[in-house]
Amino acid sequence: MVLAGSLKEREAKYKEEEEFKRGFRQESEEESDNETEQIKQKHKGIQGLIEINNPNWVKPKNVKARDIDIGKTTELSRREREEIEKQEANERHMKQQEQGKTEKARNNLERLALIRQEREEAAKKREEEKAVKEQRKAEARK
């Protein structure tokens, strides 16, 4: 039973330490917020002495999960935007071509109409020639 009592004591002591740490953390977070506002970023070497406007130098940006704007939409890059516009233009062109509104489509339709007409004429000629052959065979038998 001595172990059980000591275990309870350890748990109680552990809980007290955790509560103390939580209280200390909250106080230190409040203090650190105030300190970060007052103290600028520490510089290495002579960077603190000389201010340089380097356009390539980017400050490290740490974004916390709570600071992320979920409602904000991301913008597409120029290449992505151009690719989407190109696809949409191609789709519009194909629809117009199917409807026969483009000049190329009109030319194709005219050409197809001529081909159909020529094929119909050729089919009529074949039928006429076939009919003439049959008549000749019939006459030759008589």
Contacts in CASP RR format, 6 or more apart in sequence:
PFRMAT RR
TARGET T0000
AUTHOR 0000-0000-0000
METHOD contacts of the structure
MODEL  1
MVLAGSLKEREAKYKEEEEFKRGFRQESEEESDNETEQIKQKHKGIQGLI
EINNPNWVKPKNVKARDIDIGKTTELSRREREEIEKQEANERHMKQQEQG
KTEKARNNLERLALIRQEREEAAKKREEEKAVKEQRKAEARK
41 59 0 8 1.000
76 84 0 8 1.000
93 102 0 8 1.000
96 102 0 8 1.000
96 105 0 8 1.000
97 104 0 8 1.000
97 105 0 8 1.000
98 105 0 8 1.000
99 105 0 8 1.000
100 106 0 8 1.000
100 109 0 8 1.000
END
